[in-house]
Amino acid sequence: MTLEIVTEEEKEERPAGQGRDEPNMNPKLEQP
């Protein structure tokens, strides 16, 4: 498991969804 602490600005620049929900890009989670 990896935990990143980011600023509010970084949060806006790199959105992430729950699990494999969109936006699925940070990090990209592939289907098993």
N, CA, C and O of each residue as an XYZ file, in Angstrom:
128
protein
N       0.851     -1.160      0.000
C       0.000      0.000      0.000
C       0.903      1.230      0.000
O       1.949      1.260      0.647
N       0.466      2.238     -0.743
C       1.194      3.500     -0.804
C       0.242      4.624     -0.441
O      -0.914      4.638     -0.864
N       0.736      5.559      0.343
C      -0.049      6.717      0.749
C       0.704      7.964      0.329
O       1.885      8.117      0.642
N       0.026      8.855     -0.379
C       0.626     10.126     -0.781
C      -0.140     11.258     -0.122
O      -1.371     11.276     -0.141
N       0.579     12.195      0.456
C      -0.035     13.403      0.996
C       0.200     14.494     -0.035
O       1.342     14.813     -0.366
N      -0.888     15.065     -0.541
C      -0.791     16.052     -1.618
C      -1.462     17.355     -1.196
O      -2.282     17.386     -0.279
N      -1.094     18.420     -1.885
C      -1.713     19.716     -1.631
C      -3.080     19.776     -2.312
O      -3.412     18.927     -3.139
N      -3.856     20.779     -1.954
C      -5.167     20.981     -2.590
C      -4.996     21.190     -4.093
O      -5.804     20.707     -4.886
N      -3.944     21.910     -4.484
C      -3.670     22.157     -5.899
C      -3.386     20.849     -6.634
O      -3.901     20.632     -7.731
N      -2.571     19.977     -6.041
C      -2.268     18.683     -6.663
C      -3.523     17.830     -6.771
O      -3.702     17.105     -7.750
N      -4.386     17.914     -5.779
C      -5.643     17.158     -5.801
C      -6.487     17.562     -7.003
O      -7.091     16.707     -7.651
N      -6.534     18.850     -7.302
C      -7.305     19.339     -8.445
C      -6.653     18.941     -9.772
O      -7.353     18.666    -10.746
N      -5.319     18.910     -9.817
C      -4.597     18.580    -11.049
C      -4.640     17.092    -11.370
O      -4.628     16.711    -12.541
N      -4.690     16.237    -10.331
C      -4.614     14.784    -10.534
C      -5.778     14.087     -9.832
O      -5.570     13.422     -8.817
N      -6.999     14.228    -10.354
C      -8.151     13.598     -9.696
C      -8.075     12.074     -9.760
O      -7.471     11.509    -10.672
N      -8.686     11.429     -8.793
C      -8.724      9.966     -8.759
C     -10.110      9.520     -8.315
O     -10.694     10.116     -7.410
N     -10.640      8.473     -8.948
C     -11.930      7.927     -8.558
C     -11.764      6.868     -7.476
O     -10.643      6.548     -7.081
N     -12.869      6.330     -7.002
C     -12.845      5.239     -6.038
C     -12.574      3.935     -6.767
O     -13.273      3.613     -7.728
N     -11.577      3.180     -6.334
C     -11.269      1.906     -6.981
C     -10.975      2.084     -8.453
O     -10.087      2.856     -8.812
N     -11.707      1.381     -9.325
C     -11.497      1.495    -10.775
C     -12.465      2.471    -11.430
O     -12.522      2.554    -12.657
N     -13.236      3.218    -10.617
C     -14.156      4.210    -11.176
C     -13.375      5.341    -11.833
O     -12.220      5.593    -11.489
N     -14.014      6.016    -12.778
C     -13.385      7.165    -13.444
C     -13.262      8.327    -12.469
O     -14.127      8.471    -11.605
N     -12.245      9.153    -12.560
C     -11.082      9.003    -13.435
C     -10.110      7.991    -12.853
O      -9.664      8.132    -11.715
N      -9.786      6.984    -13.627
C      -8.915      5.885    -13.200
C      -7.538      6.108    -13.819
O      -7.172      5.443    -14.788
N      -6.769      7.058    -13.248
C      -5.491      7.378    -13.878
C      -4.366      7.654    -12.898
O      -3.219      7.808    -13.320
N      -4.649      7.722    -11.623
C      -3.579      8.089    -10.694
C      -3.683      7.308     -9.397
O      -4.218      7.850     -8.430
N      -3.218      6.096     -9.311
C      -2.602      5.314    -10.380
C      -3.658      4.596    -11.206
O      -4.787      4.417    -10.749
N      -3.307      4.192    -12.396
C      -4.197      3.422    -13.273
C      -4.348      2.021    -12.697
O      -3.353      1.323    -12.503
N      -5.575      1.603    -12.422
C      -5.838      0.264    -11.896
C      -6.447     -0.587    -13.000
O      -7.572     -0.338    -13.434
N      -5.711     -1.581    -13.448
C      -6.171     -2.479    -14.510
C      -7.152     -3.501    -13.943
O      -7.135     -3.796    -12.748
N      -8.008     -4.040    -14.816
C      -8.915     -5.123    -14.430
C      -8.090     -6.365    -14.094
O      -7.080     -6.623    -14.749
N      -8.496     -7.135    -13.091
C      -7.729     -8.354    -12.747
C      -7.832     -9.412    -13.827
O      -7.249    -10.488    -13.694
